[in-house]
Amino acid sequence: MTAKPDAAIDEVGVACEDDAFLQAQLEVVPRVFPLELPATPRAEVARRARQIGTVAGRHFAPIALKGAFTRRIAPDAWARPLRRTFEDLGATFMKFGQLIGSAPGIFGDGVADEFRSCLDTGAPVPFDEVRRAVEHDLGMPLDEAFWSFSESPIGRASISVVHKATTRDGRRVAVKVLRPGIERRVATDLDLFQPLLEIVAKQTGEYAAGQLLAMFQGFREQIGEELDLRNEARAMAHYRWLLEQVNLTRVMVPEVFEDLSGPRVLTMEFLDGVPVDDLTTVAHYGYDPAPVVQEVIKGFLLTAIRWGTFHGDVHAGNLLLLPDGRVGVIDWGIVGRLDPETHQFFRLLIEAALGDEAAWPDIARHAQRMYGPVLEQDLGMDHAQVEAFMRMAIEPVLTRPFGEVSLADLLTAPQTKLAEIRGAEAEQLTMRAVYRRFRDQRRIRAAADAHGVYDSDLERSIFLLSKQLVYFERYGRIFLRDVGLFEDEEFFRAALDAPTTASRIS
């Protein structure tokens, strides 16, 4: 293979001819086969609905009584009963808890801290059930597959549990096992969640509710991918291959043991690390974690820039700082995939962040193509105003240090702009202002629905991408307060100039 002469390209690019790289990339991109979730009988949906009501009622009853008698409730008082409700209900609820626990920029530090336990506190699974699942999937007795297998899990996530084991040749591994019956539980939760979100989004017009609905419209397929662990195994192998092509030596992906893996069992290299935000343990490692965190953020953005794919769940429990100064990226069950138009839009944002003034008109054109009727008819914005609005909302997040920006401001920018146009403050709480926002947001939501805005690939892709950036905002505030997202301009310019391909993990 012929190395590229440009040092910047060498840092992030592949040391081979463009055509050879593209052909190799086309050959190794793994296929993803979503599992079709089972249909849920009405009786089962009704039982789950009663369970949700009972659990929520039990946890929220004390705060409701307090409010009734004293009318004095702290603003974040709902956080603890909601977290306990999510933990008791598990599955899909825990996934939302993970998002809240990793996004203080949106929900506040107190609420995020309350939900931190959702990252790894799923309900236990009896070991006999774990044994049966492993033996059924691998087609051999547990003692034949592994030299040792710990009965106590080292991880309990929303849809799986993880046990530590040793292979017959003495290698330490982590064995991920899907929870028994998780497919039916998730399918039931989705059947309950989606209509509820549709009602909230359509009746209130709230942007956040619309974003959650956009996520749910693609969530059934996404969770179907997670529920066949062979998809995760292929994604891990693919990203291990990508890391061999680039100069990001502090980032690693565990090796997969294919002969000890199947649809419901995934055996991978064991990483003896701690979550990236475990500051107490990291302090004893004896190295500065900031460059490590910065490199994993660069790696995430690099794959999104060049190939339109990215790790779709980078909460702190999935980024493990290792004693040797590296970060292990685990849990590849969700891989984000940008459609070609969204991929191009994302690349334009990077160009704008790096100071390319010509990118802003193109960004505005993308926005008008997707949201034109809403922007023009309901907000009365022409192309120049759209460009100014997009720049106002996006540029600070892209260019300022982590310690000075908030992605929450970016995500709520549409509502803020609407309030400004209507001559009101977004946070104004008078009855008249609230009613006015409620009415206007409902109308704009209806217009967006009519033009397919919230059902677009762009909206779903941007939501998943934004969710990951919210996680990185938190890590940036902890470790990189004086560093911007695109601080290493040479690295990202090289990434934009390097070969790309439209092939995706799909």
SVG drawing of the C-alpha trace seen along z (x, -y; Angstrom):
<svg xmlns="http://www.w3.org/2000/svg" viewBox="-57 -41 62 71">
<polyline fill="none" stroke="black" stroke-width="0.4" points="0.0,0.0 1.2,-3.5 1.3,-6.0 -0.1,-9.5 2.5,-12.2 0.3,-14.7 1.1,-14.5 -2.3,-15.6 -3.9,-13.0 -1.6,-10.4 -2.9,-11.3 -6.5,-10.5 -6.4,-8.9 -5.7,-5.5 -2.2,-4.7 -3.3,-3.4 -4.6,-4.5 -8.1,-6.0 -9.5,-3.3 -8.0,-0.5 -9.4,-1.8 -12.9,-2.3 -12.9,1.2 -11.7,2.6 -14.2,0.6 -17.1,1.8 -16.0,5.4 -15.9,5.2 -18.9,3.1 -21.0,5.6 -24.6,6.2 -27.3,5.6 -30.3,7.8 -32.9,6.3 -35.0,8.9 -38.7,8.4 -40.3,7.8 -43.2,10.0 -46.8,8.9 -48.2,8.1 -51.6,9.4 -54.0,6.8 -54.1,8.6 -50.4,8.4 -50.4,4.7 -53.1,4.2 -51.2,6.0 -48.1,4.0 -50.1,0.8 -51.5,1.7 -48.0,2.5 -46.7,-0.9 -49.6,-2.6 -49.1,-0.7 -45.3,-1.3 -45.6,-4.9 -48.4,-5.4 -46.4,-3.8 -43.3,-6.0 -45.1,-9.3 -47.8,-9.0 -45.6,-10.6 -44.7,-13.6 -48.3,-14.0 -49.5,-14.0 -46.9,-16.5 -47.9,-18.8 -51.5,-18.5 -50.9,-19.5 -48.0,-21.9 -47.9,-23.0 -44.2,-23.3 -42.2,-20.9 -38.6,-21.3 -38.3,-21.7 -36.3,-18.4 -38.5,-16.5 -39.9,-14.3 -36.4,-12.9 -36.1,-10.3 -39.6,-8.8 -39.2,-8.8 -35.8,-7.1 -37.2,-4.4 -40.1,-3.9 -37.8,-3.4 -35.6,-1.0 -38.6,1.1 -40.0,1.2 -36.7,1.9 -36.2,2.5 -37.2,-0.5 -37.6,-2.7 -34.0,-2.1 -32.8,-3.3 -34.5,-6.7 -33.0,-6.7 -29.5,-6.3 -30.1,-9.3 -31.2,-11.5 -28.2,-10.3 -25.7,-11.3 -27.2,-14.6 -26.9,-17.3 -26.7,-19.9 -30.4,-19.3 -31.8,-18.0 -29.5,-19.7 -26.7,-18.3 -29.0,-17.2 -31.4,-15.2 -28.6,-13.7 -26.8,-12.5 -30.1,-10.9 -30.3,-8.9 -26.6,-7.8 -27.6,-4.5 -29.6,-3.7 -26.4,-3.1 -25.8,0.3 -28.5,1.4 -30.9,3.5 -32.8,6.3 -30.7,9.4 -31.3,12.6 -31.2,16.0 -28.0,17.8 -29.8,20.9 -31.5,18.9 -28.2,17.4 -26.7,20.9 -29.6,22.2 -29.4,19.2 -25.6,19.6 -25.8,23.4 -28.7,23.2 -27.0,20.5 -23.6,22.1 -24.8,25.6 -22.6,27.0 -22.4,27.3 -21.2,24.2 -18.2,26.1 -17.2,27.2 -17.3,23.6 -15.5,21.9 -12.9,22.8 -14.7,20.7 -17.9,18.6 -18.8,16.2 -22.3,16.6 -22.5,13.0 -22.9,10.5 -20.4,7.7 -23.0,5.6 -26.8,5.4 -28.0,3.3 -31.5,2.7 -31.7,5.6 -28.8,7.8 -26.5,9.0 -22.7,9.4 -20.7,12.1 -17.0,12.5 -15.5,15.8 -12.3,17.5 -11.9,19.4 -10.5,22.9 -7.2,21.4 -7.0,19.0 -8.2,15.7 -10.4,13.4 -13.6,12.5 -16.9,10.7 -20.0,12.7 -23.1,10.6 -26.4,12.5 -29.8,11.2 -32.4,11.2 -35.0,14.0 -38.2,12.7 -36.8,9.3 -38.2,9.2 -41.8,9.4 -41.2,6.8 -39.7,4.3 -42.4,4.8 -45.1,4.2 -43.4,1.1 -43.1,-0.3 -46.8,0.4 -47.6,-1.7 -45.0,-4.4 -45.6,-5.4 -49.3,-6.4 -48.7,-8.3 -45.9,-10.3 -48.0,-10.9 -50.7,-12.4 -48.3,-14.6 -46.5,-15.8 -49.6,-16.6 -51.5,-18.2 -48.7,-20.3 -46.5,-20.8 -43.5,-20.7 -40.2,-20.3 -38.8,-17.9 -41.9,-15.7 -41.6,-15.8 -37.9,-14.7 -38.8,-11.8 -41.5,-10.7 -39.0,-11.0 -36.6,-8.7 -39.4,-6.2 -40.4,-6.0 -37.0,-4.5 -36.6,-2.8 -38.5,0.4 -36.0,1.2 -33.1,0.1 -34.0,2.2 -34.5,5.1 -30.8,4.7 -29.8,4.8 -31.8,8.0 -29.6,10.0 -26.1,9.9 -24.6,11.0 -25.2,7.4 -23.1,6.1 -20.3,8.6 -20.1,7.5 -20.1,3.8 -17.2,4.4 -15.2,6.2 -15.8,3.4 -14.7,0.7 -11.7,2.6 -10.7,2.7 -11.2,-1.0 -9.0,-1.7 -6.2,0.2 -6.3,-2.3 -6.1,-5.5 -3.7,-7.0 -5.9,-7.0 -3.8,-4.7 -5.6,-5.6 -8.9,-4.2 -9.7,-0.5 -12.6,1.9 -12.7,5.3 -12.0,8.4 -15.0,10.7 -14.7,14.5 -16.9,15.6 -16.8,19.3 -18.3,18.4 -21.0,16.0 -24.4,16.3 -27.7,14.5 -28.3,14.1 -24.7,14.5 -21.7,12.3 -18.3,13.2 -15.6,10.4 -12.3,9.5 -12.6,8.4 -11.6,4.8 -10.6,4.0 -11.6,0.4 -14.0,-2.1 -16.6,-4.4 -15.1,-7.6 -16.7,-9.7 -15.5,-7.6 -13.1,-10.4 -12.1,-8.9 -10.7,-5.7 -9.2,-7.6 -7.3,-9.8 -5.3,-6.8 -4.4,-5.7 -1.6,-8.3 -2.2,-9.9 -4.1,-12.8 -7.4,-11.5 -8.1,-14.7 -6.1,-13.7 -7.8,-10.2 -11.3,-11.7 -10.4,-14.1 -9.2,-11.3 -12.3,-9.2 -14.4,-12.3 -12.2,-12.7 -12.6,-9.1 -16.4,-9.3 -16.5,-12.4 -14.1,-10.9 -16.3,-7.9 -19.3,-10.2 -17.5,-12.6 -15.9,-10.1 -18.3,-7.2 -21.6,-8.5 -21.6,-5.9 -21.0,-6.3 -21.4,-4.6 -25.0,-5.3 -24.9,-5.0 -21.8,-6.7 -23.0,-7.1 -20.3,-6.9 -20.8,-3.2 -19.8,-2.4 -16.6,-4.3 -14.1,-2.6 -10.9,-4.3 -8.2,-1.6 -5.1,-1.7 -2.8,-1.7 -3.9,-5.1 -6.4,-3.9 -10.2,-4.1 -12.2,-1.0 -15.4,-1.6 -18.0,1.1 -21.7,1.9 -22.0,1.6 -25.6,2.6 -26.6,-0.8 -24.7,-2.1 -25.9,-5.4 -26.1,-5.6 -26.6,-8.8 -28.4,-8.8 -26.5,-10.5 -28.3,-13.8 -27.8,-14.0 -24.2,-12.9 -23.6,-15.8 -25.4,-18.2 -23.2,-17.0 -20.1,-17.5 -21.2,-21.1 -21.6,-21.7 -18.0,-20.6 -16.8,-22.9 -18.7,-25.8 -17.1,-25.0 -13.7,-25.2 -14.4,-28.7 -15.6,-28.1 -18.1,-31.0 -19.4,-29.4 -20.9,-26.5 -23.5,-28.6 -25.7,-29.3 -25.5,-25.6 -26.6,-24.7 -29.5,-27.1 -30.5,-25.6 -30.5,-22.1 -32.8,-23.5 -35.1,-25.1 -35.4,-22.0 -36.4,-20.0 -38.3,-22.6 -39.1,-25.2 -42.9,-25.3 -42.7,-25.6 -39.9,-28.2 -41.5,-30.3 -45.2,-30.0 -45.3,-29.7 -42.2,-31.6 -42.1,-34.0 -38.4,-33.5 -36.7,-34.0 -33.4,-32.4 -31.3,-35.1 -33.2,-34.9 -32.9,-31.1 -29.2,-31.3 -28.9,-33.8 -31.1,-31.7 -29.1,-28.5 -25.9,-30.3 -27.1,-31.9 -28.3,-28.5 -25.4,-26.3 -22.2,-28.3 -21.6,-28.8 -21.9,-25.1 -19.4,-24.3 -16.8,-26.9 -16.7,-27.7 -15.0,-25.7 -17.0,-23.0 -17.2,-25.1 -19.0,-27.9 -21.7,-26.2 -24.9,-24.2 -26.4,-21.8 -29.6,-22.3 -29.7,-25.8 -29.3,-24.4 -32.0,-21.8 -34.5,-24.3 -33.6,-27.0 -36.7,-26.5 -39.0,-27.2 -36.9,-30.2 -37.0,-31.6 -40.8,-31.1 -41.3,-32.9 -39.1,-35.8 -41.1,-36.1 -44.3,-36.2 -42.9,-38.9 -42.6,-36.7 -39.8,-35.3 -39.5,-31.5 -39.5,-30.9 -42.3,-33.3 -44.9,-31.5 -47.9,-33.8 -51.1,-32.0 -51.5,-34.1 -47.9,-33.4 -48.2,-29.7 -51.5,-29.4 -50.0,-31.4 -47.0,-29.1 -49.2,-26.1 -51.4,-27.2 -48.6,-28.3 -46.5,-25.1 -49.6,-23.0 -50.0,-24.8 -46.4,-24.5 -46.3,-20.8 -49.3,-20.2 -47.6,-21.9 -44.4,-19.9 -46.4,-16.7 -48.2,-17.6 -44.9,-18.1 -43.3,-14.9 -40.6,-16.8 -40.7,-14.7 -40.9,-11.5 -37.7,-12.2 -34.4,-10.4 -32.8,-13.8 -34.8,-14.4 -34.2,-10.9 -30.5,-10.9 -29.9,-14.4 -31.7,-13.3 -29.5,-10.2 -26.4,-12.3 -27.4,-15.1 -28.0,-12.6 -24.3,-11.5 -23.1,-15.1 -25.0,-15.7 -23.0,-12.9 -19.8,-14.3 -20.8,-17.8 -20.8,-16.3 -17.3,-14.7 -16.0,-17.9 -17.2,-19.9 -15.5,-17.4 -12.1,-17.1 -11.9,-19.7 -13.6,-22.9 -11.1,-25.1 -11.1,-23.0 -13.5,-23.3 -15.2,-20.4 -13.1,-21.0 -10.0,-22.3 -7.7,-20.2 -8.4,-22.0 -5.7,-20.1 -7.2,-16.7 -10.8,-17.6 -9.7,-19.3 -7.8,-16.1 -10.9,-14.0 -13.0,-16.1 -10.4,-15.8 -9.9,-12.0 -11.8,-9.4 -15.4,-8.8 -17.9,-6.3 -21.7,-6.1 -21.6,-2.5 -23.2,-2.2 -23.7,0.4 -27.2,1.3"/>
</svg>
